[in-house]
Amino acid sequence: MSVRLKILEAIKQIAQEQHVTLPPLTDDLSLHETGFDSLAFAILVARLEDEIGTDPFTISEDAAFPSTIGDFVRAYENVPA
């Protein structure tokens, strides 16, 4: 399964657990428009770290949190091996 699919599946699972109704997950969807609160994003990043084995937001000292779904996915796709 690709990194993108893992991320989208994790988002959908967490939305279900947190009782969040997601809009269609497009690359240009703002993360603010997902309906996730800070707890849901923390759960997402923790789960992805467990599943993918990395947290791109702690690897770099100057990492900025992404603003869209596409930016979020690219942050994980662009982590150096």
Backbone as JSON Lines, residues from 0, in Angstrom:
{"i":0,"aa":"M","n":[0.85,-1.18,0.0],"ca":[0.0,0.0,0.0],"c":[0.89,1.23,0.0]}
{"i":1,"aa":"S","n":[0.55,2.19,-0.83],"ca":[1.36,3.41,-0.93],"c":[1.21,4.26,0.33]}
{"i":2,"aa":"V","n":[2.14,5.16,0.51],"ca":[2.1,6.09,1.65],"c":[0.81,6.9,1.59]}
{"i":3,"aa":"R","n":[0.46,7.38,0.4],"ca":[-0.76,8.18,0.23],"c":[-1.99,7.39,0.72]}
{"i":4,"aa":"L","n":[-2.11,6.16,0.29],"ca":[-3.27,5.35,0.68],"c":[-3.28,5.08,2.18]}
{"i":5,"aa":"K","n":[-2.11,4.84,2.76],"ca":[-2.04,4.62,4.21],"c":[-2.52,5.85,4.97]}
{"i":6,"aa":"I","n":[-2.12,7.02,4.5],"ca":[-2.51,8.27,5.16],"c":[-4.01,8.49,5.03]}
{"i":7,"aa":"L","n":[-4.54,8.33,3.82],"ca":[-5.97,8.55,3.62],"c":[-6.82,7.56,4.41]}
{"i":8,"aa":"E","n":[-6.38,6.31,4.47],"ca":[-7.11,5.31,5.26],"c":[-7.06,5.66,6.75]}
{"i":9,"aa":"A","n":[-5.91,6.12,7.22],"ca":[-5.79,6.51,8.63],"c":[-6.71,7.69,8.94]}
{"i":10,"aa":"I","n":[-6.76,8.65,8.03],"ca":[-7.64,9.81,8.23],"c":[-9.1,9.36,8.33]}
{"i":11,"aa":"K","n":[-9.5,8.47,7.42],"ca":[-10.88,7.99,7.43],"c":[-11.2,7.21,8.71]}
{"i":12,"aa":"Q","n":[-10.26,6.39,9.16],"ca":[-10.48,5.6,10.37],"c":[-10.6,6.51,11.6]}
{"i":13,"aa":"I","n":[-9.72,7.48,11.71],"ca":[-9.76,8.4,12.85],"c":[-11.03,9.24,12.81]}
{"i":14,"aa":"A","n":[-11.44,9.66,11.63],"ca":[-12.68,10.43,11.5],"c":[-13.86,9.62,12.03]}
{"i":15,"aa":"Q","n":[-13.89,8.35,11.69],"ca":[-14.97,7.49,12.16],"c":[-14.92,7.37,13.68]}
{"i":16,"aa":"E","n":[-13.73,7.14,14.23],"ca":[-13.58,6.99,15.68],"c":[-13.94,8.28,16.43]}
{"i":17,"aa":"Q","n":[-13.62,9.42,15.84],"ca":[-13.85,10.72,16.49],"c":[-15.2,11.32,16.11]}
{"i":18,"aa":"H","n":[-15.99,10.59,15.32],"ca":[-17.31,11.04,14.88],"c":[-17.24,12.34,14.1]}
{"i":19,"aa":"V","n":[-16.29,12.38,13.16],"ca":[-16.1,13.54,12.29],"c":[-16.6,13.17,10.9]}
{"i":20,"aa":"T","n":[-17.42,14.02,10.32],"ca":[-17.87,13.82,8.94],"c":[-16.88,14.5,8.02]}
{"i":21,"aa":"L","n":[-16.18,13.71,7.24],"ca":[-15.15,14.24,6.35],"c":[-15.74,14.71,5.03]}
{"i":22,"aa":"P","n":[-15.23,15.83,4.52],"ca":[-15.55,16.19,3.14],"c":[-14.7,15.3,2.22]}
{"i":23,"aa":"P","n":[-14.91,15.34,0.91],"ca":[-14.04,14.56,0.01],"c":[-12.57,14.95,0.22]}
{"i":24,"aa":"L","n":[-11.71,13.94,0.33],"ca":[-10.29,14.17,0.62],"c":[-9.51,14.42,-0.67]}
{"i":25,"aa":"T","n":[-9.46,15.68,-1.06],"ca":[-8.71,16.08,-2.24],"c":[-7.4,16.73,-1.8]}
{"i":26,"aa":"D","n":[-6.43,16.76,-2.71],"ca":[-5.13,17.34,-2.37],"c":[-5.21,18.8,-1.95]}
{"i":27,"aa":"D","n":[-6.16,19.54,-2.5],"ca":[-6.24,20.96,-2.17],"c":[-7.16,21.27,-0.98]}
{"i":28,"aa":"L","n":[-7.7,20.23,-0.33],"ca":[-8.53,20.45,0.86],"c":[-7.67,20.94,2.01]}
{"i":29,"aa":"S","n":[-8.06,22.07,2.59],"ca":[-7.35,22.6,3.75],"c":[-7.51,21.64,4.93]}
{"i":30,"aa":"L","n":[-6.46,21.46,5.69],"ca":[-6.55,20.59,6.86],"c":[-7.58,21.12,7.86]}
{"i":31,"aa":"H","n":[-7.77,22.43,7.89],"ca":[-8.78,23.02,8.78],"c":[-10.19,22.6,8.38]}
{"i":32,"aa":"E","n":[-10.38,22.3,7.1],"ca":[-11.7,21.93,6.6],"c":[-12.01,20.44,6.78]}
{"i":33,"aa":"T","n":[-11.07,19.67,7.32],"ca":[-11.32,18.25,7.53],"c":[-12.26,18.01,8.71]}
{"i":34,"aa":"G","n":[-12.33,18.96,9.61],"ca":[-13.13,18.78,10.82],"c":[-12.32,18.18,11.96]}
{"i":35,"aa":"F","n":[-11.03,17.91,11.71],"ca":[-10.17,17.37,12.76],"c":[-9.77,18.48,13.73]}
{"i":36,"aa":"D","n":[-9.73,18.12,15.02],"ca":[-9.2,19.03,16.01],"c":[-7.75,18.63,16.29]}
{"i":37,"aa":"S","n":[-7.12,19.3,17.23],"ca":[-5.7,19.01,17.5],"c":[-5.49,17.58,17.99]}
{"i":38,"aa":"L","n":[-6.43,17.05,18.75],"ca":[-6.31,15.67,19.22],"c":[-6.34,14.7,18.04]}
{"i":39,"aa":"A","n":[-7.25,14.9,17.1],"ca":[-7.34,14.01,15.94],"c":[-6.06,14.05,15.13]}
{"i":40,"aa":"F","n":[-5.47,15.25,14.95],"ca":[-4.21,15.33,14.22],"c":[-3.08,14.66,14.99]}
{"i":41,"aa":"A","n":[-3.07,14.79,16.31],"ca":[-2.04,14.13,17.11],"c":[-2.16,12.61,16.99]}
{"i":42,"aa":"I","n":[-3.39,12.1,17.01],"ca":[-3.61,10.67,16.83],"c":[-3.13,10.24,15.45]}
{"i":43,"aa":"L","n":[-3.45,11.03,14.43],"ca":[-3.04,10.71,13.06],"c":[-1.53,10.62,12.94]}
{"i":44,"aa":"V","n":[-0.83,11.63,13.42],"ca":[0.64,11.63,13.32],"c":[1.24,10.47,14.11]}
{"i":45,"aa":"A","n":[0.7,10.17,15.28],"ca":[1.21,9.05,16.08],"c":[0.97,7.71,15.38]}
{"i":46,"aa":"R","n":[-0.2,7.53,14.82],"ca":[-0.49,6.27,14.11],"c":[0.38,6.12,12.88]}
{"i":47,"aa":"L","n":[0.57,7.21,12.16],"ca":[1.41,7.13,10.96],"c":[2.86,6.85,11.33]}
{"i":48,"aa":"E","n":[3.31,7.39,12.45],"ca":[4.68,7.09,12.89],"c":[4.81,5.6,13.2]}
{"i":49,"aa":"D","n":[3.79,5.01,13.84],"ca":[3.81,3.58,14.13],"c":[3.78,2.75,12.85]}
{"i":50,"aa":"E","n":[2.95,3.16,11.9],"ca":[2.76,2.37,10.69],"c":[3.87,2.59,9.65]}
{"i":51,"aa":"I","n":[4.25,3.84,9.46],"ca":[5.24,4.16,8.43],"c":[6.65,4.17,9.0]}
{"i":52,"aa":"G","n":[6.75,4.45,10.29],"ca":[8.05,4.43,10.95],"c":[8.76,5.76,11.01]}
{"i":53,"aa":"T","n":[8.05,6.84,10.7],"ca":[8.68,8.14,10.75],"c":[7.66,9.23,11.04]}
{"i":54,"aa":"D","n":[8.15,10.33,11.57],"ca":[7.36,11.53,11.79],"c":[8.11,12.68,11.12]}
{"i":55,"aa":"P","n":[7.68,13.09,9.92],"ca":[8.43,14.12,9.2],"c":[8.47,15.47,9.9]}
{"i":56,"aa":"F","n":[7.62,15.65,10.88],"ca":[7.55,16.94,11.56],"c":[8.55,17.06,12.7]}
{"i":57,"aa":"T","n":[9.18,15.96,13.09],"ca":[10.22,16.02,14.12],"c":[11.61,15.76,13.55]}
{"i":58,"aa":"I","n":[11.68,15.34,12.3],"ca":[12.98,15.06,11.68],"c":[13.75,16.34,11.43]}
{"i":59,"aa":"S","n":[13.08,17.35,10.94],"ca":[13.72,18.6,10.56],"c":[13.42,19.68,11.59]}
{"i":60,"aa":"E","n":[14.42,20.48,11.89],"ca":[14.22,21.56,12.85],"c":[13.32,22.65,12.31]}
{"i":61,"aa":"D","n":[13.28,22.8,10.99],"ca":[12.48,23.88,10.39],"c":[11.23,23.37,9.69]}
{"i":62,"aa":"A","n":[10.78,22.17,10.04],"ca":[9.58,21.61,9.41],"c":[8.35,22.41,9.83]}
{"i":63,"aa":"A","n":[7.57,22.78,8.85],"ca":[6.32,23.49,9.12],"c":[5.16,22.53,8.9]}
{"i":64,"aa":"F","n":[4.13,22.65,9.72],"ca":[2.97,21.78,9.55],"c":[2.27,22.17,8.26]}
{"i":65,"aa":"P","n":[1.9,21.2,7.45],"ca":[1.29,21.48,6.15],"c":[-0.09,22.12,6.28]}
{"i":66,"aa":"S","n":[-0.56,22.72,5.19],"ca":[-1.86,23.38,5.23],"c":[-2.95,22.64,4.46]}
{"i":67,"aa":"T","n":[-2.57,21.71,3.58],"ca":[-3.56,20.96,2.81],"c":[-3.3,19.46,2.93]}
{"i":68,"aa":"I","n":[-4.27,18.67,2.49],"ca":[-4.1,17.21,2.46],"c":[-2.9,16.86,1.58]}
{"i":69,"aa":"G","n":[-2.8,17.49,0.42],"ca":[-1.68,17.22,-0.48],"c":[-0.34,17.52,0.16]}
{"i":70,"aa":"D","n":[-0.24,18.65,0.86],"ca":[1.01,19.0,1.55],"c":[1.33,17.97,2.64]}
{"i":71,"aa":"F","n":[0.3,17.53,3.35],"ca":[0.49,16.55,4.41],"c":[1.03,15.24,3.84]}
{"i":72,"aa":"V","n":[0.42,14.77,2.76],"ca":[0.87,13.53,2.12],"c":[2.3,13.68,1.62]}
{"i":73,"aa":"R","n":[2.61,14.79,0.96],"ca":[3.97,15.02,0.43],"c":[5.01,15.07,1.56]}
{"i":74,"aa":"A","n":[4.62,15.56,2.73],"ca":[5.56,15.59,3.86],"c":[6.04,14.17,4.19]}
{"i":75,"aa":"Y","n":[5.13,13.21,4.12],"ca":[5.49,11.81,4.38],"c":[6.18,11.16,3.19]}
{"i":76,"aa":"E","n":[5.76,11.51,1.99],"ca":[6.36,10.93,0.79],"c":[7.79,11.4,0.58]}
{"i":77,"aa":"N","n":[8.12,12.59,1.07],"ca":[9.44,13.18,0.83],"c":[10.44,12.96,1.97]}
{"i":78,"aa":"V","n":[10.11,12.12,2.92],"ca":[11.04,11.83,4.01],"c":[12.2,11.02,3.45]}
{"i":79,"aa":"P","n":[13.43,11.46,3.71],"ca":[14.58,10.69,3.21],"c":[14.61,9.29,3.8]}
{"i":80,"aa":"A","n":[15.03,8.36,2.98],"ca":[15.09,6.94,3.43],"c":[16.16,6.75,4.47]}
